[in-house]
């Protein structure tokens, strides 16, 4: 099964009007041409509320949301630069979702900004899913390093890519310049790196700390991911959304 969690457990206050979605992942051989949802929220009736779709056949990234005056609004990113996403290297996607526009950043480069219609608030009385094929519940086989949602849409343009395993920065430089050196460091383990294979088993061993162990450890420290730093102290530090952590990391269908 894909990774599934009750939305009201993950986003008890829903999503903000503007936010940034950031994830680092890579396709595997079996998933490069799949059409699937990297992330999707749907209500108790199965009606989609918001999603990020990766169309491997047409090499497109699509943001969908429930519309205020119509069923759905969407922004489709499709060009030669987006084509580069659909290989088997690590990539970082950052989406800046604002009131009237959605911007796609791929590997820390702005690809395109598209207009979008008015969005309705999401219904939290449903489920949140990671790694689901478009037309059924078949899980997608891909590697996920991290996935974050920030309550500041500007965070998408502030992301760095020194944490990409195939990026241009050396491992020694990476420790000093990446997330562990940001104003968020009090809420992030120094040098922390997680790895998760969704929908299958990793074909090679890694030295990454287990994602389940990571959350078990975090639960001992804080029951909820906090808002990080006041904006007047760190004007470039985004707020983390209040995302409820799962009560038990042993459940194979929960991961937030």
Rosetta silent file (secondary structure, phi, psi, omega in degrees, C-alpha in Angstrom):
SEQUENCE: XXXXXXXXXXXXXXXXXXXXXXXXXXXXXXXXXXXXXXXXXXXXXXXXXXXXXXXXXXXXXXXXXXXXXXXXXXXXXXXXXXXXXXXXXXXXXXXXXXXXXXXXXXXXXXXXXXXXXXXXXXXXXXXXXXXXXXXXXXXXXXXXXXXXXXXXXXXXXXXXXXXXXXXXXXXXXXXXXXXXXXXXXXXXXXXXXXXXXXXXXXXXXXXXXXXXXXXXXXXXXXXXXXXXXXXXXXXXXXXXXXXXXXXXXXXXXXXX
SCORE:     score description
SCORE:     0.000 S_00000001
   1 L     0.000  151.252  171.618    0.000    0.000    0.000 S_00000001
   2 L   -64.448  169.988  176.926    1.081    3.633   -0.439 S_00000001
   3 E   -76.762  123.659 -172.796    1.940    5.615    2.666 S_00000001
   4 E  -131.291  140.551  176.480   -1.375    6.771    4.161 S_00000001
   5 E  -147.619  146.469  174.114   -2.304    8.935    7.149 S_00000001
   6 E   -63.038  129.770 -176.023   -5.502   10.591    8.344 S_00000001
   7 H   -60.892  -38.865 -178.633   -5.328   14.222    7.237 S_00000001
   8 H   -67.892  -18.208  174.419   -6.632   15.575   10.544 S_00000001
   9 H   -82.836  -30.357 -177.667   -3.728   13.810   12.270 S_00000001
  10 H   -88.936  -47.087 -179.170   -1.152   15.302    9.901 S_00000001
  11 L  -122.910   73.296 -175.216   -2.648   18.744    9.266 S_00000001
  12 L   -61.331  -23.386  178.408   -5.018   19.360   12.204 S_00000001
  13 L  -105.510   12.598 -176.705   -5.400   23.030   11.179 S_00000001
  14 L    74.691 -166.076  177.268   -5.549   22.341    7.461 S_00000001
  15 L  -101.440  147.001  175.756   -3.168   23.993    5.005 S_00000001
  16 L   -70.300  166.504  179.050   -2.384   27.725    5.011 S_00000001
  17 L   -63.034  -35.716  178.559   -3.460   29.911    2.102 S_00000001
  18 L  -128.450  138.016 -177.756    0.167   30.149    0.975 S_00000001
  19 E  -160.207  170.925  175.521    2.863   27.550    1.578 S_00000001
  20 E  -122.103  132.518  175.038    5.930   25.849    0.147 S_00000001
  21 E  -107.400  124.979 -176.916    6.148   22.140   -0.620 S_00000001
  22 E  -131.345  130.950  176.684    9.710   20.798   -0.723 S_00000001
  23 E  -147.403  147.987  173.925   10.862   17.254   -1.373 S_00000001
  24 E  -119.769  124.329 -174.893   14.042   15.435   -2.361 S_00000001
  25 E  -157.680  174.527  170.624   13.558   12.099   -4.111 S_00000001
  26 E  -147.356  148.917  175.018   14.526    9.996   -7.092 S_00000001
  27 E   -73.136  157.548  168.094   12.730    7.693   -9.468 S_00000001
  28 L  -110.321  173.147 -173.231   13.579    4.052   -9.767 S_00000001
  29 L   -56.005  -36.911 -175.204   13.696    2.087  -13.000 S_00000001
  30 L   -81.785   -9.685 -172.851   10.098    0.923  -12.655 S_00000001
  31 L  -114.224   -5.550 -174.501    8.615    4.346  -11.873 S_00000001
  32 L   -60.420  -32.685 -176.467   10.170    6.763  -14.374 S_00000001
  33 L  -105.783    9.217  179.428    7.283    6.436  -16.829 S_00000001
  34 L   -76.185  158.100  173.414    4.477    6.070  -14.300 S_00000001
  35 E  -112.702  112.420 -167.429    1.669    8.607  -13.862 S_00000001
  36 E  -154.245  167.350  177.578    1.262    9.073  -10.114 S_00000001
  37 E   -98.932  116.318  171.999    0.682   11.311   -7.116 S_00000001
  38 E   -65.797  -39.534  179.995    3.776   12.241   -5.191 S_00000001
  39 E  -149.675  134.868  179.487    1.447   13.756   -2.578 S_00000001
  40 E  -149.710  140.488  171.620   -2.334   13.852   -2.416 S_00000001
  41 E  -119.214  131.633  173.979   -5.038   14.820    0.073 S_00000001
  42 E  -134.762  155.689 -175.616   -8.626   13.702   -0.468 S_00000001
  43 E   -81.897 -176.188 -174.796  -11.764   14.041    1.668 S_00000001
  44 L   -66.433  -15.596  177.665  -13.831   11.295    3.280 S_00000001
  45 L   -95.985    1.159 -179.618  -15.755   10.833    0.023 S_00000001
  46 L    85.558   10.449  179.508  -12.575   10.392   -1.988 S_00000001
  47 L   -82.431  123.490 -177.814  -12.784   13.829   -3.634 S_00000001
  48 E   -60.857  138.548  178.481   -9.269   15.225   -4.225 S_00000001
  49 E  -106.277  -42.272  177.356   -8.416   18.354   -2.226 S_00000001
  50 E  -160.339  148.192 -179.987   -4.839   19.003   -3.303 S_00000001
  51 E  -160.697  157.400  169.276   -2.175   16.983   -5.101 S_00000001
  52 E  -121.689  115.643 -174.820    1.177   17.009   -6.837 S_00000001
  53 E  -106.144  136.090  175.290    1.140   14.732   -9.854 S_00000001
  54 E  -113.775  112.140 -177.069    4.187   13.443  -11.703 S_00000001
  55 E   -99.679   97.425 -176.157    3.336   12.377  -15.241 S_00000001
  56 L   -69.794  -28.660 -179.527    6.214   10.211  -16.412 S_00000001
  57 L   -71.207  -43.272 -179.012    4.771    9.564  -19.856 S_00000001
  58 L   -98.890    0.415  179.335    4.363   13.255  -20.729 S_00000001
  59 L    51.490   65.949 -178.024    7.176   14.428  -18.428 S_00000001
  60 E  -139.623  150.933  172.301    5.117   16.981  -16.545 S_00000001
  61 E  -112.970  128.064 -174.471    4.629   18.193  -12.972 S_00000001
  62 E  -127.585  127.875  173.919    1.058   19.140  -12.140 S_00000001
  63 E  -103.133  127.027  178.781   -0.319   20.947   -9.083 S_00000001
  64 E  -124.170  144.780  175.906   -4.048   20.469   -8.455 S_00000001
  65 E  -148.745  155.021  177.302   -6.304   21.958   -5.784 S_00000001
  66 E   -68.867  133.143 -175.067  -10.019   22.133   -5.063 S_00000001
  67 E   -87.509  156.231  178.783  -11.378   25.353   -6.548 S_00000001
  68 L   -77.736  -39.384 -177.878  -13.428   28.040   -4.838 S_00000001
  69 L  -113.855   -4.574  175.282  -15.759   28.634   -7.787 S_00000001
  70 L  -144.807  170.891 -171.462  -15.139   25.449   -9.781 S_00000001
  71 L   -57.537  -43.753 -175.617  -14.326   21.835   -9.049 S_00000001
  72 E  -152.539  152.011  171.535  -10.560   22.132   -9.418 S_00000001
  73 E  -122.736  152.906 -176.996   -7.769   24.498  -10.386 S_00000001
  74 E  -152.953  159.709  173.990   -4.407   23.376  -11.673 S_00000001
  75 E  -134.269  125.307 -177.121   -0.985   24.404  -12.923 S_00000001
  76 E  -113.468  122.082  179.324    0.918   22.132  -15.322 S_00000001
  77 E  -104.715  118.255 -176.583    4.683   22.518  -15.719 S_00000001
  78 L  -150.010  109.133  174.886    6.028   20.925  -18.885 S_00000001
  79 L  -161.720 -175.280 -176.100    9.204   21.927  -20.728 S_00000001
  80 H   -64.115  -33.640  179.502   12.720   20.699  -21.476 S_00000001
  81 H   -69.360  -35.852  176.663   13.959   21.576  -18.001 S_00000001
  82 H   -67.519  -31.049  177.853   11.184   19.542  -16.395 S_00000001
  83 H   -53.680  -34.228 -176.394   12.209   16.603  -18.608 S_00000001
  84 L   -65.383  -19.092  179.500   15.425   16.374  -16.584 S_00000001
  85 L   -65.744  -30.630 -168.529   13.438   15.383  -13.499 S_00000001
  86 L   -92.928   49.919  170.758   12.495   12.017  -14.965 S_00000001
  87 L  -115.863 -157.622 -177.922   15.833   10.254  -14.762 S_00000001
  88 L  -114.252   25.678  174.329   17.231    8.126  -11.937 S_00000001
  89 L   -97.223  164.272  174.608   19.198   10.835  -10.131 S_00000001
  90 L   -71.908  138.841  177.145   18.261   12.610   -6.924 S_00000001
  91 E  -139.333  155.276  174.994   16.266   15.793   -7.481 S_00000001
  92 E  -115.579  124.525  172.919   14.688   18.470   -5.332 S_00000001
  93 E  -105.534  132.121  172.467   11.239   19.810   -6.177 S_00000001
  94 E  -131.085  125.369  177.044   10.030   22.979   -4.474 S_00000001
  95 E  -112.834  124.925  174.380    6.596   24.424   -5.172 S_00000001
  96 E   -97.890  109.725 -177.196    5.740   27.922   -4.002 S_00000001
  97 E  -101.565  111.049  179.505    1.954   28.050   -3.658 S_00000001
  98 L  -114.260  178.032 -173.669    0.662   31.614   -3.448 S_00000001
  99 L   -59.213  -40.967 -173.993   -2.813   33.133   -3.646 S_00000001
 100 L  -121.272    3.573 -175.566   -2.800   33.666   -7.418 S_00000001
 101 E  -153.388  155.913  174.160    0.236   31.742   -8.674 S_00000001
 102 E  -128.516  130.472  179.654    2.265   28.553   -8.308 S_00000001
 103 E  -115.508  137.575  177.234    6.017   28.473   -8.982 S_00000001
 104 E  -106.453  127.299  171.230    8.092   25.363   -9.635 S_00000001
 105 E  -112.741  128.640  177.291   11.739   25.165   -8.584 S_00000001
 106 E  -119.366  119.526 -176.807   13.703   22.151   -9.781 S_00000001
 107 L    52.674   44.497  173.987   17.085   21.555   -8.157 S_00000001
 108 L    69.886   17.443  176.041   16.940   25.092   -6.724 S_00000001
 109 E  -117.778  130.298  177.266   16.349   26.750  -10.081 S_00000001
 110 E   -66.673  121.825 -178.957   13.131   28.594  -10.863 S_00000001
 111 E   -93.901  -46.893 -175.035   11.549   26.791  -13.804 S_00000001
 112 E  -169.394  150.295  171.887    8.249   28.599  -14.264 S_00000001
 113 E  -120.515  127.272 -177.360    5.510   30.584  -12.519 S_00000001
 114 E  -122.609  145.178  175.908    1.920   29.923  -13.570 S_00000001
 115 E   -72.123  155.409  177.983   -1.339   31.637  -12.593 S_00000001
 116 L  -145.742  147.974 -179.308   -3.923   29.659  -10.687 S_00000001
 117 L   -73.361  175.175 -179.418   -7.563   30.242   -9.779 S_00000001
 118 L   -64.702  137.378 -177.723   -8.977   30.778   -6.313 S_00000001
 119 E  -107.442  147.042  175.052   -8.622   27.754   -4.050 S_00000001
 120 L   -89.270  155.047  172.757  -10.979   26.421   -1.402 S_00000001
 121 L   -63.470  144.548 -179.643   -9.798   25.352    2.051 S_00000001
 122 L   -74.624  152.089  172.240   -9.094   21.636    2.174 S_00000001
 123 L   -88.418  117.981 -175.479  -11.391   19.225    3.995 S_00000001
 124 L   -84.865   -2.241 -177.356   -9.246   17.571    6.663 S_00000001
 125 L   -90.817   58.681  178.959  -11.697   14.714    7.282 S_00000001
 126 E  -154.498 -142.608 -175.490  -10.054   12.374    4.821 S_00000001
 127 E  -130.087  154.230  174.678   -6.644   10.931    4.072 S_00000001
 128 E  -115.649  133.711 -171.680   -3.206   12.085    3.001 S_00000001
 129 E  -130.306  143.058  172.189   -1.222    9.802    0.695 S_00000001
 130 E  -121.081  130.796  171.796    2.351    9.622   -0.573 S_00000001
 131 E    75.890   53.732 -177.753    3.345    7.583   -3.620 S_00000001
 132 E  -118.181  132.727  177.058    0.031    6.506   -5.185 S_00000001
 133 E   -65.463  151.524 -169.094   -0.524    5.615   -8.827 S_00000001
 134 L   -58.168  -48.524 -168.685   -3.008    7.886  -10.580 S_00000001
 135 L  -102.100    0.782  177.610   -5.878    5.515  -11.293 S_00000001
 136 L  -153.699 -169.693 -177.130   -5.618    3.000   -8.458 S_00000001
 137 L  -100.706   17.947  179.503   -3.968    2.441   -5.078 S_00000001
 138 L   -67.373  128.049  179.577   -0.876    0.691   -6.399 S_00000001
 139 E   -71.215  151.270  179.107    2.217    2.078   -4.608 S_00000001
 140 L   -99.657  137.513 -178.466    4.997    3.666   -6.630 S_00000001
 141 L   -88.244  103.003  178.530    8.557    2.440   -6.246 S_00000001
 142 E  -152.056  162.973 -179.898   10.743    5.490   -5.554 S_00000001
 143 E  -102.186  130.294 -178.105   13.304    6.742   -3.047 S_00000001
 144 E  -118.278  122.277  178.290   12.335    9.581   -0.724 S_00000001
 145 E   -91.394  -48.345  178.313   14.940   11.545    1.214 S_00000001
 146 E  -157.721  155.019  176.181   12.762   14.274    2.726 S_00000001
 147 E  -146.947  122.126 -176.422    9.396   15.940    2.327 S_00000001
 148 E  -134.463  149.300  171.004    8.484   19.191    4.070 S_00000001
 149 E  -125.062  125.297 -178.225    5.663   21.728    3.939 S_00000001
 150 E  -111.271  144.473 -179.541    6.416   25.261    5.141 S_00000001
 151 L   -80.580   10.280  176.643    3.863   27.936    5.988 S_00000001
 152 L  -123.053  112.797 -177.301    5.938   30.487    4.084 S_00000001
 153 L   -63.526  -23.446 -178.568    5.709   30.195    0.303 S_00000001
 154 L   -69.242  -15.247 -178.493    9.005   32.106   -0.036 S_00000001
 155 H   -63.341  -26.333 -179.786   10.901   29.156    1.396 S_00000001
 156 H   -58.118  -39.051 -178.536   10.794   27.469   -2.018 S_00000001
 157 H   -83.873  -10.270  179.787   13.229   30.049   -3.426 S_00000001
 158 H   -93.239   -7.954 -178.861   15.467   29.916   -0.329 S_00000001
 159 L   -62.254  144.246  171.145   16.178   26.189   -0.630 S_00000001
 160 L  -108.695  159.937 -177.414   19.743   25.086   -1.296 S_00000001
 161 L  -114.936   18.429  178.869   20.702   21.951   -3.198 S_00000001
 162 L   -69.168  -12.608  178.940   23.950   21.055   -1.469 S_00000001
 163 L   -86.362   -5.416  178.202   22.124   18.115    0.130 S_00000001
 164 L   -69.164  125.376 -179.231   21.558   16.401   -3.225 S_00000001
 165 L   -57.046  -30.927  179.293   23.732   13.242   -3.300 S_00000001
 166 L  -103.539   19.801 -177.864   24.522   13.893   -6.969 S_00000001
 167 L   -79.065  178.080 -174.287   24.830   17.665   -6.510 S_00000001
 168 L   -82.306   -8.641 -174.854   27.882   19.834   -7.240 S_00000001
 169 L   -96.598  139.536 -178.407   28.933   20.358   -3.612 S_00000001
 170 L   -70.879  162.027 -179.074   31.327   17.975   -1.871 S_00000001
 171 H   -61.645  -37.641 -179.063   30.352   16.014    1.228 S_00000001
 172 H   -66.612  -38.636  178.192   32.681   18.072    3.435 S_00000001
 173 H   -71.936  -31.172 -174.732   31.124   21.342    2.280 S_00000001
 174 H   -60.075  -38.074 -177.393   27.634   19.938    2.572 S_00000001
 175 H   -63.558  -30.412 -174.369   27.785   19.691    6.363 S_00000001
 176 H   -91.519  -20.147 -170.396   28.537   23.400    6.734 S_00000001
 177 H  -114.892   -8.220 -175.099   26.190   24.896    4.177 S_00000001
 178 L   -94.794 -154.413 -171.386   23.024   22.846    4.214 S_00000001
 179 H   -55.713  -35.278 -177.131   20.036   22.511    6.484 S_00000001
 180 H   -67.520  -12.073  178.412   22.104   21.786    9.578 S_00000001
 181 H  -105.711    9.631 -176.843   23.596   25.269    9.289 S_00000001
 182 L   -91.892  170.980  176.316   20.307   27.143    8.890 S_00000001
 183 L   -62.092   -9.485  178.724   18.274   29.012   11.543 S_00000001
 184 L   -85.761    3.017 -166.706   16.169   25.843   11.800 S_00000001
 185 H   -63.006  -24.944  179.681   19.051   23.869   13.279 S_00000001
 186 H   -66.311  -18.024 -178.738   17.616   23.748   16.812 S_00000001
 187 H  -114.759   13.234  178.522   14.823   21.585   15.434 S_00000001
 188 L  -132.909  133.734  178.445   16.902   19.479   13.035 S_00000001
 189 L   -66.112  133.141 -177.125   19.493   16.883   13.971 S_00000001
 190 L   -62.676  127.174  178.726   22.960   18.021   12.874 S_00000001
 191 L    69.375   17.508 -173.918   24.089   16.174    9.779 S_00000001
 192 L   -75.881  137.315 -176.279   20.842   14.213    9.810 S_00000001
 193 L  -144.062  125.364 -177.686   19.997   12.316    6.628 S_00000001
 194 E  -116.602  156.746 -178.864   17.017   10.032    6.099 S_00000001
 195 E  -143.613  136.578  178.307   16.198    7.512    3.428 S_00000001
 196 E  -143.363  129.847  172.721   12.995    5.724    2.595 S_00000001
 197 E  -100.067  116.322 -176.893   12.186    3.373   -0.235 S_00000001
 198 E   -96.703  129.772  174.638    8.470    3.643   -0.963 S_00000001
 199 L    83.724    5.755 -179.867    6.661    0.771   -2.606 S_00000001
 200 L  -176.231 -168.194 -179.573    9.565   -1.660   -2.596 S_00000001
 201 L  -111.930  142.081 -179.045   12.916   -2.586   -1.129 S_00000001
 202 L   -63.694  138.974 -177.564   16.122   -0.737   -1.740 S_00000001
 203 L   -81.105  -10.419  177.962   18.378   -2.509   -4.195 S_00000001
 204 L  -143.570  152.478 -178.756   21.484   -1.508   -2.285 S_00000001
 205 L   -73.981  153.337  178.697   22.335   -0.930    1.342 S_00000001
 206 L  -131.702  165.144  176.191   22.689    2.614    2.660 S_00000001
 207 L   -99.239   10.403 -176.442   24.188    4.280    5.696 S_00000001
 208 L   -74.078  145.789  176.441   21.167    6.485    6.207 S_00000001
 209 E   -69.712  139.410  179.849   19.408    6.468    9.558 S_00000001
 210 E   -58.288  133.885  179.797   16.041    4.734    9.419 S_00000001
 211 H   -63.050  -36.061  179.908   13.204    7.216    8.935 S_00000001
 212 H   -65.955  -41.886  177.883   11.074    5.338   11.450 S_00000001
 213 H   -62.657  -36.790 -178.683   13.832    5.551   14.071 S_00000001
 214 H   -60.543  -46.508 -178.058   14.168    9.247   13.348 S_00000001
 215 H   -71.354  -32.976  175.996   10.555    9.973   14.178 S_00000001
 216 H   -60.896  -40.086  178.389   10.644    7.780   17.250 S_00000001
 217 H   -68.874  -42.203  179.409   13.542    9.885   18.497 S_00000001
 218 H   -63.137  -35.045 -179.739   11.831   13.141   17.579 S_00000001
 219 H   -62.222  -30.504  176.759    8.716   12.081   19.464 S_00000001
 220 H   -69.338  -22.894 -175.456   10.782   11.943   22.635 S_00000001
 221 H   -95.819  -37.849 -175.170   11.775   15.577   22.052 S_00000001
 222 L  -158.165  131.805 -178.667    8.591   17.218   20.809 S_00000001
 223 L   -76.586  -14.417 -179.260    5.002   16.037   20.178 S_00000001
 224 E  -147.673  142.625  177.401    4.535   18.491   17.331 S_00000001
 225 L   -66.495  124.039 -172.381    6.882   20.198   14.892 S_00000001
 226 L   -83.193  164.865  165.500    7.083   23.774   16.226 S_00000001
 227 L   -70.685  134.620 -173.586    6.955   27.140   14.560 S_00000001
 228 L  -105.238  111.214  168.324   10.607   28.103   14.156 S_00000001
 229 L    64.209  137.037  177.253   11.834   31.547   15.174 S_00000001
 230 L   -72.381  144.621 -174.788   10.062   34.858   14.942 S_00000001
 231 L   -65.295  -27.549 -179.648   10.340   36.597   11.601 S_00000001
 232 L   -76.263  -14.940  176.603   11.712   39.807   13.135 S_00000001
 233 L   -90.075  -47.044  177.963   14.658   37.827   14.534 S_00000001
 234 L  -124.747   86.257 -173.216   15.351   35.716   11.447 S_00000001
 235 L   -62.565  -18.458 -178.748   13.611   37.462    8.530 S_00000001
 236 L  -103.352    7.768 -179.182   14.662   34.745    6.056 S_00000001
 237 L   -95.618  120.986 -179.360   13.615   31.812    8.221 S_00000001
 238 L   -76.008  157.235  171.075   10.288   30.257    7.212 S_00000001
 239 L   -80.841  139.131  170.080    7.741   29.000    9.670 S_00000001
 240 E   -82.961  138.246  177.030    7.238   25.267    9.706 S_00000001
 241 L   -65.407  149.445  177.355    3.593   24.288    9.433 S_00000001
 242 L   -74.266   87.884 -177.463    2.103   22.715   12.573 S_00000001
 243 L  -101.640  121.434 -178.864    2.249   19.113   11.373 S_00000001
 244 E   -73.949  127.961  176.767    1.258   16.475   13.926 S_00000001
 245 L   -77.402  151.904  179.462    3.742   13.623   14.156 S_00000001
 246 L   -66.118  151.139 -177.418    2.376   10.050   14.212 S_00000001
 247 L   -73.576  -24.415 -179.584    1.835    8.475   17.609 S_00000001
 248 L  -142.113  125.274  179.428    3.768    5.354   16.671 S_00000001
 249 L   -78.155   -2.633 -176.542    6.563    4.979   14.109 S_00000001
 250 L   -82.037  -13.417 -179.912    5.962    1.249   13.863 S_00000001
 251 L   -76.728  115.861 -175.550    2.895    1.667   11.659 S_00000001
 252 L   -67.887  -10.604 -178.492    4.075    1.033    8.111 S_00000001
 253 L  -105.266   14.553  178.356    1.304    3.188    6.651 S_00000001
 254 L  -125.643  134.965  178.891    2.135    6.428    8.466 S_00000001
 255 L  -161.336   87.674  174.236    4.898    8.799    7.598 S_00000001
 256 L  -150.015    0.000    0.000    4.761   12.489    8.398 S_00000001
